[in-house]
Amino acid sequence: MTLHPVPAFNDNYIWVLHDGQRALAVDPGEADGLAQWLEQQGLQLDTILITHHHGDHTGGVAQLREATGAQVFGPARESVPSPLNRVEGGNTFEALGVRFEVIDVPGHTAGHIAFFAAGVDGAPLLFCGDTLFSAGCGRLFEGTPAQMLDSLTRLAALPTDTRVCCTHEYTMSNLRFALAVDPGNTALAEHARHCQALRERNLPTLPSSIGLERQINPFLRSHEPTLATAAQTHDPSSSTDALGVFTTLRAWKNVFA
């Protein structure tokens, strides 16, 4: 199986998993660019996965489904283009011979889901939409901090070698914030240098891994004293429990320049 991020819009990725003949696409916000890429690669679109309802993740679904007959799997509790197979946390299904488990990850949107495959070419694979980013997490448009923290905690518990396929190239912006929050983190500083070199060559910084994110992502580390100190320095009224720290960090990131 081959995993490839197809760029869309300014900073989206449409993740494609394929076996050389059939392809699975995740969150196709636009159709034409993906269809052109699939044609160039000689691939037939077989399956579409949708993590949440935002237009930059669903805008191309109807056109692609009508053109290819691809089966579609998407969140049971969100308004997404029909017809589709509506799935929720705990459901499993197969596509391209790969068994996917659905994980509920509300926070960015109320019904956001993620798709996890335990073994694809020897390593787990996670399509997490806009919930977990490299060194960051999604904004809370519909969910609460408690929901997002619970969702991120669930994802952080996945195997360390799980490849994290999020859908935006937000890594450098997230790393700048993470370094401001946690300047003494050597793993974070090293990864920032690595990602800067990739972007200078116009290469993606993704996929990340769960193991790496546990080291560098402040939103997965709100239970650690270093992050609690940073949160209280920024906002002395911040609580030192994990939810209080997470809430302060997310609000801080919203206004970080």
Residue pairs with C-beta under 8 A, 6 or more apart in sequence:
1 17
1 18
1 19
1 96
1 98
1 120
1 121
2 17
2 18
2 19
2 20
3 15
3 16
3 17
3 120
3 125
3 163
3 165
3 207
4 15
4 16
4 17
4 18
5 13
5 14
5 15
5 16
5 165
5 204
5 206
6 13
6 14
6 15
6 16
6 25
6 33
6 34
6 37
7 13
7 14
7 33
8 14
8 28
8 29
8 30
8 33
8 34
8 56
9 29
9 30
9 56
11 168
11 169
11 170
12 27
12 29
12 56
12 57
12 167
12 168
12 169
13 165
13 166
13 167
13 168
13 169
13 204
13 206
14 25
14 26
14 27
14 28
14 29
14 33
14 34
14 167
15 25
15 26
15 27
15 127
15 165
15 167
16 23
16 24
16 25
16 26
16 34
16 37
16 38
16 43
17 23
17 24
17 26
17 96
17 98
17 120
17 125
18 24
18 41
18 43
18 96
19 96
19 97
20 43
21 42
21 43
21 44
22 43
22 44
22 45
22 46
22 96
23 38
23 41
23 43
23 44
23 45
23 46
23 47
23 96
24 45
24 46
24 47
24 48
24 49
24 95
24 96
24 98
25 34
25 45
25 47
25 48
25 49
25 64
25 70
26 48
26 49
26 50
26 51
26 115
26 127
26 165
26 167
27 49
27 50
27 51
27 57
27 58
27 127
27 129
27 167
28 34
28 48
28 57
28 58
28 59
28 60
28 61
28 64
29 55
29 56
29 57
29 58
29 59
29 60
30 59
30 60
31 59
31 60
31 61
31 63
31 64
31 67
32 60
34 45
34 60
34 64
35 45
35 63
35 64
35 67
38 44
38 45
44 68
45 64
45 68
45 70
46 68
46 70
46 71
46 95
46 96
47 70
47 71
47 72
47 73
47 95
47 96
48 61
48 64
48 65
48 70
48 71
48 72
48 73
49 72
49 73
49 74
49 95
49 100
49 115
49 127
50 57
50 58
50 61
50 72
50 73
50 74
50 75
50 80
50 84
51 57
51 74
51 75
51 112
51 113
51 114
51 115
51 127
51 128
51 129
51 130
51 131
51 167
52 75
52 78
52 80
52 108
52 109
52 111
52 112
52 113
52 129
52 130
53 75
53 78
53 79
53 80
53 109
53 111
54 109
54 130
57 129
57 130
57 167
58 74
58 80
58 81
61 72
61 80
61 81
62 81
64 70
65 72
65 81
71 85
71 95
72 81
72 83
72 84
72 85
73 84
73 85
73 87
73 93
73 95
73 100
73 115
74 80
74 84
74 85
74 86
74 87
74 113
75 86
75 87
75 88
75 111
75 112
75 113
76 86
76 87
76 88
76 111
77 88
77 110
77 111
78 109
78 110
78 111
78 112
85 93
87 93
87 102
87 113
88 102
88 104
88 113
89 102
89 103
89 104
89 113
90 101
90 102
91 101
91 102
92 99
92 100
92 101
92 102
93 99
93 100
93 102
94 100
98 117
98 120
99 117
99 118
100 115
100 116
100 117
101 115
101 116
101 117
101 118
102 113
102 114
102 115
102 116
103 113
103 114
103 115
103 116
103 154
103 155
104 111
104 112
104 113
104 151
105 112
105 113
105 114
105 128
105 129
105 131
105 132
105 151
105 152
105 154
105 155
106 112
106 142
106 143
106 147
106 148
106 151
107 131
107 137
107 138
107 140
107 143
107 144
107 147
107 148
107 149
107 151
107 152
108 129
108 130
108 131
108 137
108 138
108 139
108 140
108 141
108 142
108 143
108 148
109 130
109 141
109 142
109 143
110 142
110 143
112 129
112 130
112 131
112 143
112 151
113 129
114 126
114 127
114 128
114 129
114 131
114 155
115 126
115 127
116 124
116 125
116 126
116 127
116 158
116 162
117 124
117 125
117 126
118 124
123 161
123 162
123 163
124 158
124 159
124 161
124 162
124 163
125 162
125 163
125 165
126 132
126 155
126 158
126 162
126 163
126 164
126 165
126 210
127 165
128 155
128 164
128 165
128 166
129 138
129 166
129 167
130 138
130 166
130 167
130 168
131 137
131 138
131 148
131 151
131 152
131 155
131 166
132 138
132 152
132 155
132 164
132 166
132 213
132 217
132 220
133 166
133 168
133 170
133 171
133 174
134 164
134 166
134 170
134 171
134 174
134 175
134 195
134 205
134 206
134 208
134 212
134 213
134 216
134 217
135 171
135 174
135 175
135 177
135 178
135 188
135 191
135 213
135 216
135 217
135 218
136 170
136 171
136 173
136 174
136 177
136 178
136 217
136 219
136 253
137 148
137 152
137 217
137 219
137 250
138 148
139 250
139 254
140 148
140 250
143 151
145 243
145 246
145 247
145 250
146 243
148 246
148 250
149 222
149 242
149 243
149 246
152 219
152 220
153 220
155 210
156 210
156 213
156 214
156 220
158 210
159 210
160 209
160 210
160 211
160 214
161 209
161 210
161 211
162 209
162 210
163 207
163 208
163 209
164 206
164 207
164 208
164 209
164 210
164 213
165 206
165 207
166 206
166 208
169 204
169 205
169 206
171 195
171 199
171 205
171 206
171 208
172 192
172 195
172 196
172 199
172 205
174 217
175 188
175 191
175 192
175 195
175 216
176 256
177 218
177 252
177 253
177 256
178 185
178 188
178 216
178 217
178 218
179 185
179 188
179 189
179 192
180 256
181 218
181 227
181 230
181 249
181 252
182 188
182 218
182 221
182 226
182 227
182 230
184 226
185 215
185 216
185 226
187 212
187 215
187 216
188 215
188 216
191 212
191 216
195 205
198 204
198 205
199 205
213 220
214 220
214 221
218 227
218 230
218 249
219 246
219 249
219 250
221 227
222 228
222 231
222 242
222 243
222 245
222 246
222 249
223 242
223 245
227 245
227 249
228 238
228 240
228 245
230 249
231 238
231 240
231 244
231 245
231 248
231 249
231 252
232 238
232 240
232 248
234 248
234 252
235 248
235 251
235 252
238 244
238 245
238 247
238 248
239 245
239 247
239 248
